[in-house]
Amino acid sequence: MSSLLQDLKFSLRLLAKSPGFSAATVAVLALGIGLNTGMFTFIYNLAFSPRPLADPDRIVQVYTQNRKNPEDFRLFSLPLWRELSGRRDLFTDVMAFNHTLVGQQEGTETRRAFASIISANYFATLGVPLARGRPFTAEEERPGAALPVVIVSHAHWAKSGFAPDILGRTLRINERTYTIVGVTPVGFTGTTMLFGPEFYFPLGVFETLENFTQDEARRALDRADTYKLFLVARLAPGVERSAATAALDALGTHLEQAFPVEFKDQTVTIAPLARLGTSSAPRSEAGVLVFCSVLMGLAGSVLLIVCLNLAGLLLARGQSRRKEFAIRLALGGRRRQLVRQLCLEGLVLALLGGGLGILIAQASLDLIAASLTTRLPIGLFGLSTGSGAVLAATAVICLGATLAFSLGPALRLSRGDVLSDLKLQSGENAPAPHVAWWRPRHLLVVTQIALSLCLLIIAGVFMRTAALTTNAEHGYRADNTVVAELDSGLGGLDEARSLELFRSAQERLASLPGVQAAAIATIVPYGFVNIGRSVRRDGPALPDDAKPVTAAEGRAYDSRWNSVGADYFTAMGLALKQGRPFSPAECAQPGAPRVAVIDEILARQLWPEGDALGQFVRFNGEAHVAIGPMQVVGIVTASQTNFFEDEPSGSIYVPFAHGFASNVHFHVRPAADTEAAAEALVAPVRAVLHEAAPGVPVFKVRSFRQHKETSMEVWAVSLGSVLLVTFSGFAMLVAVVGIYSVKSYQVSRRTREIGIRMALGARPGHVQALILREGLATASLGIAAGLVLGLGLNRVFASVLVGAKPFDPVVLLGAATAFFLAATVASWLPARRATHVNPLEALRAE
């Protein structure tokens, strides 16, 4: 132990004598380790960290499944939940919940926030005590009770500066005052990981907070045919999941007898609680592991490049210490002591870099979380690098980095010939030019260049694909329009009053000077919400065991749904291919005849060899039987509602009155299709909406271009671009520094040789060309290897990234050229310095 401490002290003194080398090494390691620590923190919390729940393996989600169509799942009704809650032989607790978006008033502004409406036993089922206050009571849970109480998240409490009087404070939510009765514990995100609600409300206020955004009737929560609840249960002691599944099969028969209409052909099943979302059907999260593997692979590649670079630097630095090592061995030192000494130096550097890397990782994660919060009504929670698992992983990364960049050089340098090294003088033992390319330092540089170029190619493919995708119109010509969001439900308006308000607002917007068209819509492209519908030709109901193959046989096709106003297609720049748009009466009167407009994709799917105009379609599924058939009165051009659809699905549009929603968007097209015209309309549109809808919060008024740029897809693209550019740019910089350091070391070791050459008449240009040629030979070998590796990974990348080309010559040639130019500069600088060698001083050097 004493010798180890002596080696440690010696290492610290030695590193202190080379502050420039030590600082540069720690900085490079901090970035490499910080990147890996940040990625591990995100991935660990996303996919592997234990849930902050009591005995989480005993918690399951409950599903109801159609026996005749096993792919059909739906939510539960409140009576069904109560039936399941009574099965104490299977479950200790069964809690019910659903999610919603609410509007919280902050001063004069209203912002969107993510919330959950929960049963009173929500926290008891999850085994999570509140940090402050109490859970909801049975009276507050009673349907229709409408008692205005709320439990806030720990993150919300933090926004108030951890006010000690948080309990009893009031919040203005959806134009109603709610009293805070509890605070969740720190890091608690409900039933999912990373993303969680900011507010929790009791089931008694369900009807007042439910986001009513689909073309179906609003029904009381306590009805047996109101399927609005997700169920999560805790298995009873001694009950295994397999036994519970078998018992639930028999329970399904009992429930079908108790609810012969509502539970017909249904059964109950359970599955582990999902980590990343809440769905009515069990879903595999295996794709998350693939995503996590890609992220860690990219981050690990950067750290490997860093370690290769540092290994080359340590080899170069160690060459100047070969005489020191020879003296220690001659005096009785052992080889293993030298290896331990050099590895200790590397470990000190890695630990210093790891400590700084943790700070860099936490700052980066905080920045990402803040960036996401500005775009979505949810936040990222729990991304802390201070957890035990993250710190342990960072320690492992530091140890791995130490072995990667210091063990190899230590073993090599400790194998020197003692007698030769004792006689070593400055400038001797220079590598021969004809074998220089395969020496260890050069192989390290070649590998760095190959890996760095590969990362640069992937970043180039991603950025080029993202730029082409995000700049495309995707069927809409709406960049220079204005989009405004508001929610009449937050003002306490019912459907009839909302329809009148929306009609009046639309007319006033259309009458603004310089406006060509104004229209209302439920769904905004590239927005947070998309609604899908399964659409088929109108016809008799199919048998339960039917499996139609063609549209004529009754096959249904998935499509995007939207309810819109009369001038929507003009306002959004969607060309009408056939037929007509909706009339104002069809969009304002719920009792008007049912009609629909479909896009050309859905038209071809339903009538591949005929004309869809004038035909009748209907939504598929039991939930939409009452809606009835709709006549196709128009066909519009195809469009996309997000950036990364491989092949756009069809779309169906219905008049707004037949698909009423309280949360809507107004689209206003200026007569002049310019960005300046759109910007000039923002203030008038906001003023008109405030005047036409007093008491109804207006959330966002901006150009459609700005809306797209702040969408989740663009955020993901931007984040991906920043990460890949950071990865590849840092890797390229490290590789170029590796080229420079190797050539600089060669020049310093060959000072005597260069002096002799110049004394014998060699011109400076010839010497410079010699050094430059050797550097470019090394770089060319690495670039060639990187192109081969990058081309293979490009094909893999193109298979998962929509719109990417398996062979993109622009990216391949651009990346290789950029690297070659950078390598030329890195080699030219030492070559230029070599020509300034004074022959007399070089010949006298020892």
Secondary structure, DSSP 8 states (H G I E B T S, - for coil): -HHHHHHHHHHHHHHHH-HHHHHHHHHHHHHHHHHHHHHHHHHIIIIIS--SSSSGGGEEEEEEEESSSTT-EE-B-HHHHHHHHT-TTTEEEEEEEEEEEEEEEETTEEEEEEEEEE-TTHHHHHT---SEE----HHHHSTT----EEEE-HHHHHHTTS-TT-TT-EEEETTEEEEEEEE--TT--TTSSSEE-SEEEEGGGHHHH----SSS----TTSTT---BEEEEEE-TT--HHHHHHHHHHHHHHHHHHSTTTTTTEEEEEEE--SS---SS----HHHHHHHHHHHHHHHHHHHHHHHHHHHHHHHHHHTTHHHHHHHHHTT--HHHHHHHHHHHHHHHHHHHHHHHHHHHHHHHHHHHHHHHTTSS-EE----TTSHHHHHHHHHHHHHHHIIIIIHHHHHHTT--HHHHHT--TT-S---GGGGGGSHHHHHHHHHHHHHHHHHHHHHHHHHHHHHHHTS-TT---TTSEEEEEEGGGGT--HHHHHHHHHHHHHHHHTSTTEEEEEEES--TTSS--EEEEEEES-S---TT----STTTT--EEEEEEEE-TTHHHHHT--EEEE----HHHHH-TTS--EEEEEHHHHHHH-TTS--TT-EEEE-SGGGGGG--EEEEEEE----SSTT-SS--EEEEEEGGGG--SEEEEEEEESS-SHHHHHHHHHHHHHHHHHHSTTS-EEEEEEHHHHHHTSHHHHHHHHHHHHHHHHHHHHHHHHHHHHHHHHHHHHHHTHHHHHHHHHTT--HHHHHHHHHHHHHHHHHHHHHHHHHHHHHHHHHHHHHSTT--S--HHHHHHHHHHHHHHHHHHHHHHHHHHTT--HHHHHH--
